[in-house]
Amino acid sequence: MEDAAISLGGKPGAALHISTLFPASAEPRDSDSLSDTLVVFLNGLMLPRATWLDAIHHLIRLRTEAREPIPALLSYDRFGQGTSDPDPSDPPDTPYGHDVTAVVADLHQLLVQVARDRLHKPLETLRIVLVCNSIGCAIARLYTTAHPGSVAALLFLDPMMANSDFVSLIPDPASPTFDPARLPASISVADLQHSRTMAAQFFHPTVPNGERFDRRTLAQHLPWADKPPFPPAPSGRPPHLTILGHDWDTFADNCETGPMSLPKPVVNAYLNPAWQKYNEGLTGLVGDGDAELKIARGCGHFIQRDDPVVVATETAALLKSLSAE
């Protein structure tokens, strides 16, 4: 991968850092069914583009060993993330900056410039594959619906529940309808109180972040898991979609031993079932199209870090499906 810094049109003076791998030739070849394909890796909120490198290296190895072409690859740090500069449009007097609509617009501008200046093609001639983690999946959903006919396949890695504040998933002992007699034996009222407090401090969309990505309106843009449906891909059919959810036990362990110290029984009773239901809903985004929902065994929320091989394998499977079209 080659690292570079670019400025987006409309935001001069601010460097966006990218990593790329482009085919040796931009011209289509009979043996290269992916010469019109660009794979884009979308970060979550916590981890920068560098954490995709192991998965990318495994993907290149898989394609090379199978003697299959390697498509153009792109990862990047959003404004305010990783090695990229802050977003120049963010106001200086508030912890809240750009929202998801600005992030989607920046992504589109980035792809326009990369296609034009690096691949020497109009973006409209490319098939886009989006590989994304956490909030990157929400960005991918909005991008796909905003640009019909551009996205051919998506790999969601533990997509965040874009319509949830996470706190409300855990019963509120202060609610007049709360019945402590219905609690599982392994969960106490104190466990619920602590878990709601930690969820509010870490997960709630009002919590600021170093990127200054304002998440407060995200649920308004994506109030449902299963809609709006994705528009047809360049093939005319729905995009291919693979969803990898976290391993329940690994995620619960991480929550219990991490800074939130969420009791494992609380995670397994309330968060994990809600997340699984949300992921099941996401399969409806492609209607009767090609959607798979799997569990990434042994992985927590950051699947690209915990098992880069499975990310490479699932990405390669999507590329194989595109090659057959």
C-alpha positions as CSV (number, residue, x, y, z in Angstrom):
1,M,0.0,0.0,0.0
2,E,1.2,3.5,-0.8
3,D,0.5,6.3,1.6
4,A,-0.4,9.8,0.4
5,A,-2.0,13.0,1.6
6,I,-4.6,14.8,-0.6
7,S,-6.9,17.8,-0.3
8,L,-10.6,17.4,-1.1
9,G,-12.2,19.9,-3.4
10,G,-14.1,22.3,-1.2
11,K,-11.8,21.8,1.8
12,P,-8.4,23.1,0.7
13,G,-5.5,23.2,3.1
14,A,-6.7,20.2,5.1
15,A,-4.8,16.9,4.4
16,L,-6.7,13.7,4.2
17,H,-4.4,10.7,4.5
18,I,-5.0,7.7,2.3
19,S,-3.4,4.3,1.6
20,T,-3.8,2.8,-1.9
21,L,-2.9,-0.1,-4.1
22,F,-3.7,0.3,-7.8
23,P,-3.4,-2.2,-10.6
24,A,-0.4,-1.8,-12.8
25,S,-2.6,-0.8,-15.7
26,A,-5.9,1.1,-15.6
27,E,-6.9,-0.5,-18.9
28,P,-9.3,-3.4,-18.8
29,R,-7.8,-6.8,-19.6
30,D,-9.6,-9.9,-20.8
31,S,-8.1,-11.8,-17.8
32,D,-9.0,-9.1,-15.3
33,S,-12.7,-9.1,-14.4
34,L,-12.0,-6.7,-11.6
35,S,-10.3,-3.9,-13.5
36,D,-13.4,-1.8,-12.9
37,T,-13.6,-2.5,-9.2
38,L,-12.5,-0.3,-6.3
39,V,-12.5,-1.8,-2.7
40,V,-12.8,0.9,-0.1
41,F,-12.2,0.3,3.6
42,L,-14.3,2.4,6.0
43,N,-13.1,2.9,9.6
44,G,-15.2,2.8,12.7
45,L,-15.0,5.5,15.2
46,M,-12.1,4.1,17.3
47,L,-9.5,2.5,14.9
48,P,-7.7,4.3,12.1
49,R,-6.9,3.0,8.6
50,A,-3.7,1.3,9.7
51,T,-5.7,-1.4,11.4
52,W,-6.9,-2.6,8.0
53,L,-3.3,-3.4,6.8
54,D,-3.2,-7.0,8.0
55,A,-6.5,-7.8,6.4
56,I,-5.4,-6.2,3.2
57,H,-2.1,-8.1,3.1
58,H,-4.0,-11.4,3.6
59,L,-6.4,-10.4,0.8
60,I,-3.5,-9.7,-1.6
61,R,-2.0,-13.1,-0.6
62,L,-5.2,-14.9,-1.2
63,R,-5.7,-13.4,-4.6
64,T,-2.1,-13.9,-5.6
65,E,-2.1,-17.6,-4.6
66,A,-5.3,-18.2,-6.5
67,R,-3.8,-16.3,-9.5
68,E,-6.7,-14.0,-9.5
69,P,-6.5,-10.2,-10.2
70,I,-6.2,-7.8,-7.4
71,P,-8.6,-4.8,-7.6
72,A,-7.8,-1.3,-6.7
73,L,-7.7,-0.9,-2.9
74,L,-8.3,2.3,-0.8
75,S,-8.3,3.0,2.9
76,Y,-8.3,6.4,4.5
77,D,-8.6,8.3,7.8
78,R,-11.6,10.6,7.9
79,F,-11.0,14.2,8.9
80,G,-10.0,14.4,12.6
81,Q,-9.0,10.7,12.7
82,G,-5.7,8.9,12.5
83,T,-3.1,11.0,10.7
84,S,-5.6,13.2,8.8
85,D,-6.1,16.9,9.6
86,P,-9.2,18.1,11.5
87,D,-12.2,19.0,9.4
88,P,-11.8,22.7,8.4
89,S,-15.5,23.1,8.5
90,D,-15.9,22.2,12.1
91,P,-16.9,25.1,14.4
92,P,-14.2,25.9,17.0
93,D,-16.4,26.5,20.1
94,T,-18.2,23.1,20.5
95,P,-17.1,19.4,20.8
96,Y,-19.5,18.6,18.0
97,G,-18.4,19.0,14.5
98,H,-19.3,17.4,11.2
99,D,-22.2,14.9,11.0
100,V,-22.8,11.8,9.0
101,T,-24.1,13.7,5.9
102,A,-20.8,15.6,5.8
103,V,-18.8,12.3,6.2
104,V,-20.8,10.8,3.3
105,A,-20.2,13.8,1.1
106,D,-16.4,13.7,1.9
107,L,-16.3,10.1,1.0
108,H,-17.9,10.7,-2.4
109,Q,-15.5,13.6,-3.1
110,L,-12.6,11.4,-2.2
111,L,-13.8,8.6,-4.5
112,V,-14.3,11.1,-7.4
113,Q,-10.8,12.4,-7.0
114,V,-9.2,9.0,-6.6
115,A,-11.0,7.6,-9.6
116,R,-10.1,10.7,-11.7
117,D,-6.5,11.3,-10.6
118,R,-5.2,7.9,-9.7
119,L,-7.3,5.4,-11.7
120,H,-7.9,7.9,-14.6
121,K,-11.5,6.8,-14.9
122,P,-14.8,8.5,-14.1
123,L,-16.2,7.2,-10.8
124,E,-19.4,6.3,-12.6
125,T,-17.5,3.5,-14.5
126,L,-16.4,1.8,-11.3
127,R,-18.0,-0.9,-9.2
128,I,-17.5,0.0,-5.5
129,V,-17.0,-2.6,-2.8
130,L,-17.3,-1.2,0.8
131,V,-15.6,-3.1,3.6
132,C,-16.5,-1.4,6.9
133,N,-16.5,-1.7,10.7
134,S,-18.9,-0.3,13.3
135,I,-20.1,3.2,12.4
136,G,-18.4,2.8,9.0
137,C,-21.4,0.5,8.1
138,A,-23.8,3.3,8.8
139,I,-21.7,5.5,6.5
140,A,-21.7,2.8,3.9
141,R,-25.5,2.5,4.1
142,L,-26.1,6.2,3.5
143,Y,-23.5,6.3,0.7
144,T,-25.1,3.3,-1.1
145,T,-28.6,4.8,-1.0
146,A,-27.3,8.3,-2.0
147,H,-25.5,7.0,-5.0
148,P,-27.6,4.4,-6.8
149,G,-25.9,2.0,-9.1
150,S,-22.4,2.6,-7.7
151,V,-22.0,0.0,-4.9
152,A,-21.7,-3.6,-6.0
153,A,-21.0,-5.3,-2.7
154,L,-20.6,-4.6,1.0
155,L,-19.0,-6.4,3.9
156,F,-20.3,-5.2,7.3
157,L,-18.1,-6.0,10.3
158,D,-20.1,-5.7,13.5
159,P,-22.2,-2.8,12.3
160,M,-23.2,-0.4,15.1
161,M,-26.8,-0.1,15.9
162,A,-27.3,3.2,14.3
163,N,-30.9,3.6,15.7
164,S,-30.0,3.0,19.3
165,D,-28.7,5.1,22.2
166,F,-27.6,1.8,23.8
167,V,-28.7,3.0,27.2
168,S,-32.3,2.2,26.6
169,L,-31.4,-1.4,25.7
170,I,-30.8,-2.0,29.4
171,P,-33.8,-2.0,31.8
172,D,-34.1,1.1,34.0
173,P,-34.6,0.3,37.7
174,A,-36.1,3.8,38.1
175,S,-38.9,3.1,35.6
176,P,-42.4,2.7,37.3
177,T,-42.9,-0.5,35.2
178,F,-39.6,-2.1,36.4
179,D,-40.1,-5.4,38.2
180,P,-36.9,-6.6,40.0
181,A,-38.6,-10.0,40.4
182,R,-38.2,-10.6,36.6
183,L,-34.4,-10.1,36.7
184,P,-32.2,-13.1,35.9
185,A,-30.6,-14.5,39.0
186,S,-27.2,-13.4,37.8
187,I,-28.1,-9.7,37.4
188,S,-28.7,-7.3,40.2
189,V,-30.3,-3.9,40.3
190,A,-26.9,-2.4,40.9
191,D,-25.6,-4.2,37.8
192,L,-28.3,-2.5,35.7
193,Q,-27.6,0.9,37.2
194,H,-23.9,0.6,36.6
195,S,-24.4,-0.7,33.1
196,R,-26.7,2.1,32.1
197,T,-24.3,4.7,33.5
198,M,-21.4,3.2,31.5
199,A,-23.4,2.9,28.4
200,A,-24.3,6.6,28.7
201,Q,-20.6,7.5,29.1
202,F,-19.2,5.4,26.3
203,F,-22.0,4.6,23.7
204,H,-24.6,7.3,23.8
205,P,-24.7,9.4,20.6
206,T,-24.3,12.6,22.6
207,V,-20.8,11.5,23.8
208,P,-18.2,13.6,21.9
209,N,-15.2,12.0,20.3
210,G,-11.7,13.1,19.1
211,E,-12.8,13.0,15.5
212,R,-15.6,15.5,16.3
213,F,-18.0,13.2,14.4
214,D,-21.4,14.4,15.6
215,R,-23.5,11.3,16.0
216,R,-26.6,12.9,17.5
217,T,-28.6,12.8,14.3
218,L,-27.6,9.4,13.2
219,A,-30.7,7.6,14.3
220,Q,-32.8,10.2,12.4
221,H,-31.0,9.2,9.2
222,L,-31.2,5.5,9.8
223,P,-34.2,4.8,12.1
224,W,-34.6,1.2,10.8
225,A,-32.2,-1.7,10.3
226,D,-34.0,-3.1,7.2
227,K,-34.7,0.1,5.3
228,P,-34.3,2.1,3.2
229,P,-33.4,-0.8,0.9
230,F,-30.3,-0.6,-1.2
231,P,-30.8,0.5,-4.8
232,P,-29.6,-1.9,-7.5
233,A,-25.9,-2.5,-8.0
234,P,-24.2,-1.8,-11.4
235,S,-25.3,-5.3,-12.4
236,G,-29.0,-4.3,-12.0
237,R,-29.4,-6.7,-9.1
238,P,-29.2,-5.9,-5.4
239,P,-25.7,-5.5,-4.0
240,H,-24.0,-8.5,-2.5
241,L,-24.1,-8.2,1.3
242,T,-22.2,-10.1,4.0
243,I,-22.6,-9.2,7.7
244,L,-20.2,-10.5,10.3
245,G,-21.4,-10.1,13.9
246,H,-19.2,-10.3,16.9
247,D,-18.8,-13.5,19.0
248,W,-21.2,-13.0,21.9
249,D,-18.9,-14.5,24.4
250,T,-15.8,-12.6,23.3
251,F,-17.7,-9.3,23.2
252,A,-19.1,-9.9,26.6
253,D,-15.6,-10.7,28.0
254,N,-14.2,-7.6,26.4
255,C,-17.0,-5.4,27.9
256,E,-16.5,-6.9,31.3
257,T,-12.7,-6.6,31.4
258,G,-12.5,-3.3,29.5
259,P,-12.9,0.2,30.8
260,M,-16.7,0.0,30.9
261,S,-16.6,-3.1,33.2
262,L,-20.1,-4.1,32.1
263,P,-21.1,-7.3,33.8
264,K,-21.1,-10.2,31.3
265,P,-24.6,-11.4,32.3
266,V,-26.0,-7.9,31.4
267,V,-24.2,-7.9,28.0
268,N,-25.5,-11.4,27.2
269,A,-29.1,-10.7,28.4
270,Y,-29.6,-7.3,26.7
271,L,-26.9,-6.1,24.4
272,N,-26.1,-9.2,22.4
273,P,-29.7,-10.2,21.6
274,A,-30.5,-6.7,20.5
275,W,-27.4,-6.5,18.3
276,Q,-28.2,-9.9,16.7
277,K,-31.7,-8.8,15.9
278,Y,-30.4,-5.6,14.4
279,N,-28.0,-7.6,12.2
280,E,-30.8,-9.9,11.1
281,G,-32.7,-6.8,10.1
282,L,-29.8,-5.5,8.0
283,T,-30.2,-8.6,5.7
284,G,-33.5,-7.0,4.5
285,L,-31.6,-4.2,2.9
286,V,-31.1,-6.3,-0.2
287,G,-34.6,-7.7,-0.3
288,D,-34.5,-11.1,-2.0
289,G,-30.9,-10.5,-3.0
290,D,-27.6,-12.1,-1.8
291,A,-27.2,-11.5,1.9
292,E,-25.4,-13.6,4.5
293,L,-25.2,-13.2,8.2
294,K,-22.4,-14.9,10.1
295,I,-20.6,-14.8,13.4
296,A,-16.9,-14.0,13.5
297,R,-15.8,-16.6,16.1
298,G,-13.4,-15.3,18.7
299,C,-13.9,-11.7,17.6
300,G,-15.1,-8.7,19.6
301,H,-16.3,-5.5,18.0
302,F,-13.1,-4.8,16.0
303,I,-13.2,-7.8,13.7
304,Q,-10.5,-6.5,11.4
305,R,-8.1,-6.3,14.3
306,D,-9.1,-9.6,16.0
307,D,-9.2,-11.8,12.8
308,P,-7.8,-10.1,9.7
309,V,-7.8,-13.5,7.9
310,V,-11.6,-13.8,8.1
311,V,-12.0,-10.2,6.8
312,A,-9.7,-11.1,3.9
313,T,-11.6,-14.4,3.2
314,E,-15.0,-12.8,3.2
315,T,-13.8,-9.9,1.0
316,A,-12.3,-12.4,-1.4
317,A,-15.6,-14.2,-1.5
318,L,-17.4,-11.0,-2.5
319,L,-14.9,-10.3,-5.2
320,K,-15.3,-13.8,-6.6
321,S,-19.1,-13.2,-6.8
322,L,-18.4,-10.0,-8.7
323,S,-16.0,-11.8,-11.1
324,A,-18.8,-14.2,-12.0
325,E,-21.1,-11.4,-13.0
